[in-house]
Amino acid sequence: TNMWPKGFGVKLETITPFLGKYRPFVGRCCQTCTPKSWESLFHKNIAALGFHNVILVTEENTRYRGWLVRRLCYFLCAMDWKIAPSPDAWEKVLGSKWIQEILSGRAPGGAGEGPKPSSLRRDVQHMSGQIQASIYPFLLRIFNWALLKFLNCIFLNVQLHQGQLAMVRQAAQADTPLIFLSTHKSCLDGLLLPFLLLSQGLGVLRVAWEPQSYSPAFRALLRHLGGLFMPSEANLFLDNPKGILSRAVLSAAVEQLLASKQPLLIFLEDRPGAVGPRLSSHGQAWLGLVLQAFREGAISDAALVPVGIGYDLAPDVQHGGPRASSSSLGLWWGALAVFRGLRGRRGCARIDFAQPFSLQEYSVNTWSRGRSRGQSLEQLLLQTVLGHWSVLPDCEKQQEWTPMSGPLMALEEEDQLLVSRLSRHVLSASIACSAVMATAVMAALLLHRHRELLENFSWLTEETLLRGFDVGFSGQLQDLVMHGLCLLHSSLSLWLLPQGDVLVLPRTGPTLTQLAHHSAALLPVFLCEAVGACAVRALLAGRVPPEGPWELQGVELLSQRELHRQTLLLLHLLPQDLLLLQPCQSSYFYCQEVLDRLIQCGLLVAEEAPGTRLTCDTGNWRFGEKMLWRSMEDFSDSDSDYEDGTDSRCFKLSQQLRCPDFFLFLCRLLSPLLTAFARAAAFLHQGKLPDTELGYTQQLHQFLLKKAQEDGSFESTDLSQAHSAVMTFKDLGVLKEQPGSTGSTLHLSPTFTTQENQEKLENFIRQFICG
């Protein structure tokens, strides 16, 4: 650490971005779903406002000056923060229509069917105390003062774009509550975001915490700091009296909170280290409560703000082993775990706020476009895997892995579908606005065996910026590379060469899992190109040997129809949690976007097919009158008007010097997950079935670890990859779930009991993998 210049990374806005490229302003809302919101809360000057380090507090942030102030500036600044008095929530919850209907016996489970009103009042008061508590301003100031000192111990800086903050401030001035919908990278997120908003004068942020992740004492402290907790009774059956009462109290508490214009933070991504669906059922339940308050007229609208969080090193995430986050977390144990996990390595953090958009506008525009649910993966892909179909059904994939909790199940079916679409839409926007950190770039270069780290670090940063994503770093290139190597040193081996250079190699073994986790942050940036590269690889698999030279592969003609089909096959195979396609975007248009990206990045070049008219010859093109006023939604793969013009186009792989390495880099971004899927197919004849879903996932995980010991592919051994493989095989019809007296168990489908069909499945997956 003595090699870095003092104050490294503090003033990012003073550094000219690489090669003069501008930093893209990330986070614009969807113009299709929310066109009015897209036009508001944004002006051109916002993008030029620069960055601010929120944990850099000096005497200039206080009203005082002097020697003593410079030593007490953290405390004095915390004492100056504005904290509005919290309203009396209990009385308003008791007076809500939800509780009054139960007390009067008009609702199911009310006083007319069981307990007396006095007993129900005590139950309501008890449940209300489980959800929230009065905020203590002095305790909140002291806690955030200590948190500020703690953040300065573990981070070099926490950067925030002032233009994004200006948009949030402007949205806060409207007569609607702010709902922050965030990714979840660390247990520190729920403390960092409220501190950030409080220090910037936006008030006390109410955080929807997950109860089972924290100890009872810590939950009691968090309630007095503004935390909200969902009572366990809310997940009981819909006809259970305690469940009905608990959900009524919860709905009343959320309506009271939103009506008082208090900002609310909901984590749409599951807690870090959890094995399961990426979308959090707990977060969807809270989002469903917000939608219910809007439907009931408690609020006229709400401003939804996607939030992206990026860390050089996430403070509490452990990879490749048991997760500490799976147990209840206490305050002191959590702080010790953060210090122990970082081991003195101070990285940077970055918070990004996307453009706020209207809940009312989104809900209206979503229903106006239809409510089709699509088809299951088994209906779309199974017959193609077995070789029975050559034409794919023209339908979207319906895949829901996130289980419904009690408050969400109590909503109408239309609202459940709206919450599902909205949560995927917002999580996609949150990830798109998240900055790519230096450790992600460095890990991707090391994992995919790129040479010349200095040169390729600059190249990969440029490619990231050109795709509309921002990076969470800036500075001299050599310092950034050394910074990334320092943070990842536990996964690396460094060798001093005679010429004075340094050879950097990733350590073989389980530490590769850590590099794979960091490099996964680059996947959303290059996802279109990675899907397209794997589709091209599948087309070439049956024509050219995988080890053949690039010049030989570049001779093959690739038709647009074939590229579209292979891309669509891969899109169906990959989990929805990985792709996070926005519901307003169809698979067909995404396939076209994949092809456009491959052409733009120079991997594919247009080639005239033998016997066809040149593309540049437009003299004899005829356009039917029915095409002149056709809307974009009406175009599909079956349009006969375009069969001769578009689908007959052919392409070849470019022969530019950098193309082979870039093509291999793109393929390897998806290789860890696809390799886990292929090995899951090979494991079908070895797995012990019937077994529970968790038990079979653990069996598969042990098999992945065994295979990694043989060939060193530890990047394909994460437990979440094993879970994704099991869930995908369930959707595909390879594994069947059967209910039993002790719970549901998995059985192998009769179709895949034969080794022939198991090999077909494995070969289908392996065609997309580039060795």
N, C-alpha and C positions, 0 to 999 in steps of 0.2 A: 504493500500500500504506500510505501515511501516513494514509489516511482510516479505516482499521480501528482499533477499540479494541485496545489491547495485550492479548495472550493470547487473541485471537479463537478461539473454537471449542474451547478446552481443556477446559472444564467443561460438557459437554453435559447432564449429569444435573441441573444446578441450574436449567435453563431450563424453564419450563412449556410443554408442547407447544401447538401452535396451537389457539386457540379452546377451550382446556381439554380437547381430545381426548387420550385416553390413548395411549401407544405400544403397539401390539400386540406380544405376545411371539411372535416368529416361530420357525419351525423344529420344531413338533411333528411327530412321525413319523406315518406312514400308519396310521390306525386299522383299515383293512381288511386290510392285509398283515401288520401287526405289532401286534395289539391288546394283547398282554402288555407289549411294550416301551413302548407308548403310555402305559400306566398307571404305569410305573416311571420313576425318575430325574427326576421332576418333582413339584414341590409349588407351591402358590400363592405362597409367599414369593419364589420365584426371580424372578418377573417384576418385582419391586420392588427388586431389588438395584442397578440403575443401571449406569453405564458407567465404564470405566477407561481412561485414556490410557497405553498400555503403553510409550511412548517418553519419558514424563515421569518421569525418574529424579532424585531428590534425595538429600540426606544421610539422609533418613528411611528410604530403601530399603536403607541399609547399617547395620552394627552400630556405626558410629563417628559422632562429631559434631565439628564444629569448622570453622575457616576453610579449612584445607587439604583437609578431607574434601569440602567443597562444590565444590572445583575438581577433585577426583579421584573424584567419586561414581560416574561411569560405569565407571571401571576397577575400583573397589572392589566395586561391585555385581556386575560380571562375574566377579570372583574368588570371590564367595560362592555362585554358582550351583552346584547339586548335579549332578555328572556321574558316573553310575555307570560302573564299569569295563566295557569291552566284552569279551564272552566270546571265547574262541579259536574263531573260526568255521571255520577251515580243518580242524581235526581233526574237528569234528562233521559238516562237509560230507562229508569222506572216509569217515566211518563210517555215513553214511545208507544206507538200503536201495537208493536209486536208483543210487548209485555202486557199492555192493557187487555189485549184479546185473550191472553192466557189467564190473567187474573180474573177476568169476567167469565171465563169458561167457554168463550166463543171459538177458541182454537183447540185443535186436538191436544190432549194432555193438559188441558187447563184446569182451573179450580173446580169446575163442575164435575170432573171425572176422577178426582183423587184428593190430593192434599188441600188444606185450607189456605186461604189467601195469605195469612200471616206466615205460614210455613213456606209458601212460594216466594214471598218477599225476602225471606232469609236466604233461600236458594239463589234468588236473583242477585242479591248483594254479594254472596259468596262467589258466584261465577263471575260477576263484574270485577271483583278483586283479583280473580285469577287472570283476567284479561289485561287489566291496566291498573295503575295506581297514580296517586297524586305526584306531580313532578316537584322535586325540591330544588329550587334555583341554586342555592349555595352548594349543595352536593353536586349538582351538574357542573358548576364552575370549577370546583376543586377536582372533580374527576377529569374534566377536559384539560385542566392545567397539567395534571400528572400525565395524561395521554399525550399532550404536546411534547413533554420532555421524553417520554418513551419513544415517540415517533422519531425524534431527532437522534435517538440512540441506535435505531435500526435502519433508518433510511438516510441516504444522502440528500434527497429532496423528494417532495410530493408535488408534481406539476399539475397545473390546471389551466386550461385555455380561458383567457379572460373574455373572449368573444362568446364562448359557450355559456359562461357564467352570466353574461349580459342578457342572453336569450332567456335564461331561467329567471332572472330578476324581472324581466319584462312580463313573462308569463305569470309571475307571482303577483303582479299588480292587478291582474284581472280578477273578477269575482268568482273564481273557480278554484278548487283545491288542486295542489300539485301531487301527482302520484309518480314517484320515482321507481322505475322497474329496472333492476340491475342484474348484471352477471354476478357470480359468486366464486371468487378465487381464493378466499382466505376467511378464517373466522374473525379476522380484524376488520373486514369490510363493514360490518354493522356498527363499528365504533368509529371508523375513519370517515365515512360519509356524513354522519350527524355532526362530527367535529368540523368538517369542512364547511357545511352549510351554516352552522352556528357562528363560526369565525368570520364568515363572509356576510353576516347580517341577515340571513334568510330564516332565522328562527329555529325552533326546536323541531327536529325531524323525528317523527314517530316510526319506529322500526318494527316490522313484523318478524319476530324471531321464531325459530323452530324449537319447541319446548324440550324435546328429548335430547337435544344436543348440549344442554347446559345444566349445571347442578342447581338444586333448589335455592341455595344462597345467592348464587350469581343471578338467577332469574329474578329474585326479589330486588336486587340492586338495579338490574336493567329496567324493571318496571318503573322505579322512581327516577330513572334517567330518560324515560319516554318510551320504553319498550312495550310491545304488545305481544301477548301470547294467546294462542288458541287453546281453549280448554279441551281436555281429552274427551269429554262427553260429547263434543260436537261431532265426533266421528262414529257415534253409535247409529244403530239402524234408524231409518226414517220414521218408523212408527213407535220408537222408544220414547216414553215421556221425558226422560232426562235429556235425551238427544234433542228433542223438539225444544225444550226450554233453553238448553245451552246454545243452540243455533239462533234462537230468538234474541237472547241476550247479546250474542256476538254481532248479529245484524244491527241491533239497536246501538251498540257501542260504535260500530263502524259508521253508521249514519250520523251519529252525534259528532264524531271526530271530523268527518268530511264537511258537515254543515258548519262547523266552526272554522273551516279553511285551514286546518292544520295539515302540513305536508306529511305524506306517508311513503315509507320505503318498503318495497316488496322485492324479494329475491326470486326471480323466475328460474334461475339455474339451481340445481340441487347443490347441497353443501359440498365443499371440496373433500375428495377422498371417498365419497359415498359411491357404492356400486349399485347402479340402477339407471333408470331413464335420466336423461340430461335435464329435461323440464321437471321442475319441482312440483309435486302434487300439492305441497303446502303453499307454494307461491300462487298456483292456479286457484286454490281455494280463497285466498285473500283477494285476488283479482276478481273472482266471482262475486265476492261480497261488495266490492266497489261497483261492479256492474249492476248488482241488485239494488244498491242505493240509488243509482241513476235511474233504473227502471221504475222504482217506487216514487220518484219525484223528490227525494230528499235533497238532491243536488241537481242543478240544471245541466251541468257539464263537468268534466274534469280534464285537466291538462296532463297528459301522459308523457313522461320524460324517460326515454331509454338511457341507461347509464352503463358505460364500459369501464372496466378496471384492469390495469396492467401492472405487473410487478416484474422486476428483474428476477427476484426470487420470492415466491409466495411465502409469507412468514411461517405457515404451519403445515404445509402440504408435505407428506412423505409418500414416496413412490416405491413400488416393488415390494411392499410388505404390509403388515397390519396398519390400519389407519388410526391415528390417534383421535381423529375427528369422529370416529364411530362411537366413542364413549362420551359420557357427560363431561362437559368442560367447566372447570372452575376458573376464577379470576387469576389467582396466583399460579396455579398449575399451567394455565394458558400462557401467561407471560413468560414463565420458565421454559415452556415448550418452544415459544417463538425465539428466545435467545439461543436455546440449544440447537434449534433447527438451522438458524442462520450462521452460527459459529463465528461470529464476528465479521461476517461478510455483509457490508452495507451496500445495498443496491438502490435503485430508483423506483419510484411509483408514479403512476399517471392515472388521473381520473378524467373521463370524457363524458360530457352531457350532450346527447343528441338533441335535435330540434324538437321542442314540445309539440304535440298534436292533440286534436280534440277527440275525446271518446265518443261524443255524440256524432261527429262527422264520420268517424270510422264505422260506427255501428250502422248508420244509415246507408253508407256506400257499400258495406259488406253484404247486407241483405239484398240490395238492389241488383247484385251480380249473381244471385242464385245460391242454392244450398246443397249442391251435390256433394256426396260424401266419398265418391270414388269406389274402387274395388280393392280387395285384399291382395297381398303379395302372392298368395297361392293362385288366385284367379289370373293374375297378370303374368306370372313368370314360370310356374311349375311345368306347364306343358312345353315351354321353350327349353327349359333345362333338360327335360327328358328327350328332346329332339322330335316332338310331335307337331310343333307349330313353327312356322317360319315367319308369320306375320303377327306382330304384337297388337293386343287390343288397344284401341284409341281411348284410353281412360286414365285418370289420375290414380295414384296409389293412396290408399287410406291406411295409415299406420299410427296407432295410438299405443304407446308403451307406458305412459304416465297413468297410474291408477287414480280413480276419482275418490276424493275424500268426501266426508259427510256434507259439509256446506255446499260443495259443488253439485253433489247428487240431488240436493234439495231444490236446485234450480230447474227451470223448464228446459226441455231438450234443445230448443233453439238457443237459449242463453249458454248452455254447456258447449255447444258447437262454436258459438261466438267467442267464448273464453279460450277455447282450444286454438282457434285461428289467431286471436289477438296475442296470446302468449307466444306463439311461434313467430309471429310477425315482429313483436317487440324484441324478443331474444335475438332474432336475426339482426335487427337494427343495432342492438347493444354490442354484439360481437363485431359488426361492421365498423362501428365507431371506436372500438378499442385499439389503442396504439400497440404496435409491435415493438417489443423491447430488445435491447442489445443481446441479451442471453438467448432469445429465440433465434435471431439471425446467426449467431455464432454456433449454437447447437445444430441448426440445420446444415450449416457448412461442414461441420465436423462429422455429423452422422452420415451424411451422404457423400463423404470422401472427396471434397473439393480441395484442390491445391491452391497455394498462394492466398492465404487468408486475407491479407490486406486488400488485394485486388478484388477478390470475390465478395468481401464484406461490403465494399463500396458498390459493386455491381448489384448485389441482392437488395441493398437499401434503395438504389435507384429503381429497381423493378417494383418494389413495394410502393414507393411514392407514385410511380406512374399508374398504378392500378387504383388510385384513389384512397389508399390507406395511409395513415400517418405512422411515424415512428416515435418512440418515446425517448429519444436520445439525440444528441447533436454534439459536435466538437471535432477535435482533430482525430483523424482516422486511426493513427497509431494508439492514441489514448483509449479510444473506444474498443479496439480489439484487445488491448491489454486488460481493460476493465471487464470485458466479457470472459476472458480467460481466467481472471482472478476469481470471478464468481462461480465458474464451473470447474475449478481446479480439482475438486474431488473426483471428477469423472474423466480427467485427462492425464496423460503422461507427456512430459516435456523433455526434449532431448536437445542439447546444445551441439550444433554442427560446427565443423572446423572453419567454415567460411564466416562464422559469427552469427549465422541465422539460427532460428529455433524451429525444431520439428515438433509439431503438436499432433498427438494421436489420441483418439478416445480409448479408454481402458476397456478391455474385453470383460464381459461379465454383466452382472445385474445393473451396474451403473449406466449401461446403455439405455435403460428404461427412463432414467432421469433426462438424458439428452433427448429421447423421443418425446417426452412430455413437453419440454421446452420448445422443441421444433414444431410441435403440433399447433402452436400459435400462428404459424405461417400458413397453415392449410386453408383458412378462410380467404387469405389473400390470393392464393393460386388455385383455388378449388376448381374453377371452370377449366383452366388449362390442365390441371391434373386429371380430371375426369376425361377430358378430350384425349390426353396423351395415353391413358390406359385403354381407351376405346380404340385408338390407332394401333396400339400394341396388340389388342385382341384381333384386329383385322389382319395384321401381318403375321400372327402366330401360325396360321395354317399355310402361309406362302413362303416365308423366309425363315431360316433357322435363327433362333434367338441370339446365337453367338456370331451371326453373320455380320459383315462390315456394314457401316452406315450407307455407303454408296450403293450396296446391293438392295438395301431396304428402300432407298430413295427412288429406285426404278419402278416400284409397284404403283399402279394407279389406284386411288381410293375414291370411290364415288360418294357423293353426298348422301345418297339413300343408305348406303352401308354404314357410313359414319353416324348418321342419325340413329340407325337401329342399334348399333353397338353402344352408343352413348345412352340411349334410353334403357337398354338392358342393365347397364352399370348403375344408372340412377335408381332403377327399381331395386337393385341388389343392396345398395348402400343404405344404411339406416337413416331415417328421417332426422334423428337427433344429430347426425353428422352434417347432413346437407343443409338443414334448416331453410329450405326453400320457402319464400314468402307465399302465403296462400293465394295472393293475387297473381302469382306467376305460374303459368302452366308448364308442364314438363316439356311440351313441344317447343315453346319459345326458349326455354332454358337450353335445350339441345342446340337450337340455332345460335344462341349466345356463346355456347361452347365452341362451335365451329368458327364464329367470328373472332373469338379470342385467339384461337390457334393461328388464324390468318394474320391477325394484328401483331402477334408476337413473333411472326416469321417462321413458325414451324411448318406450316403448310403453304404451298404456292399453287395457284390455279394451273391446271393442265388441260388442254383440249383433248377430249376423248376421240379416238379414231372414228371417222365417219360422221361427225357432228359438225354443225355450223359453228363458226368461231363465235365466242362470247361477245367480242367487240363488234360483230356484224349485227347492227340493230335495225337495218333497213327494212327487213321483212317481218319484224315482230308485229303481231296483231293482238290488240287488247280488246276484250269483249266489253260491251257497255256495262254489263253487270258488275265488272270489276272496278269501275271508276269510282263508285261511292261505297265500296265495301269496307266495313269496319275491320279493325285489326283483329278482333276476337274471332272473326269468321274464317280466318285462314287456318288450314289444318294440313296434315300430311297427305290427306286424300284428295286435295284440290286438283282436279284434272287439268285446270288451266295452267298449272305450274309443273306438271309432271315432265314435260319436255324441256322446260327452261331451267328449273332450279334443281330438281332431283337428278338430272343427268349430268350435272357439273362434276368434274373430277379434280383431284388434287394429288400432289406428290409431296413427300417430305423434302424440306429445304436442304440444300447442301452447303449452307453457310457454316463457317468454322465452329461457331459456338453452339450450333443446334444440337449435336449429339449429347453434349453434357447437359444442356438445358432440358432436353427430352428425358434423359435419365433422371435428372433431379425431380421433374414433375411426377414421373411414374413412382419414384420412391417415396413421395409424400403420402401416397395411399397404400404403399406396399405393406406397412406393418399391420393394418387392419385386414387387408385382403389375405395376407399370409395366415393370420389367425383364423379367418373364415375357411380357407382351404384346409388347414390342419384340423379344424372342427369337422369338416366333411370326412377326412381320413380317419378321424377318431370314432366315427359312428359304429364301426364293427368292433371296437375295443371297449366302448363305454358300457357301464353296467346299468341297464335299464330294466324295470322302471325305477325312477328316482325322483326326488323333488327337484324343482328348478334350481334351488340353491345348491343342492348336492351335486347335480350334474354339472353345474357351472364350476364348482370346485374340482370335480374330476377333470374337466377340460383344461382348467388352469394348470393343474399338475402335469398334464400331457404337454401343454405348451412349454412349461419350464423344462421338461425332459428333452424336448426337441431342441430347445435353445442351448442346452448343455452340449448337444451334439454338433450344432452348426454355428453357434454364437449369435443367433438372431433374437437377442433379449428385448429388442424393441417391439416384439410381437407377443410379449408375455404378460401384459397388463391384465388385471382381473376384469376391468371394464370391457376390454376387447373380448374376453371369453363370454361375458354376459351379453354383449351385443350379438355375438355369434349364436348363442342359444336362443335369444329372442327372435333373431332373423329366421332361424330354422323353424321356429314355431309358426311364424307368419307364413313361411313358405310351404308348410305342410309336411316338413321332414320329421318334426317331432309333434306328437299329439298330446294334449293335456287332458287327463281324465280325472274327474272328481272321485274322492274316496272318503272313507270315514275319518281318516286322520289328516285329510287335506288333499290337494291336487297333486298328481304325479305325472311325470313325462314318460311317454312310451314312443318307441320308434314306429313311424308310419309303415303299414304293410308295403307301400310302394318302394320304400328304401331299405327293406330287409335284404334285398338282393345286392350282391357286390357290384353288379353291372350298373345299377342306378346310382349307387354311392360313388362310383368312379365318374359317372357322367356329371354329378354335382361337383365333384372336386375339379374335374377338367374345365367345367364351365367357369369356375371361379379363377383357376390358375391362368386362364387365357388373358386375364387383365393384369397379371403380375409380371413386372419386368425384373429379370434377375440381375 
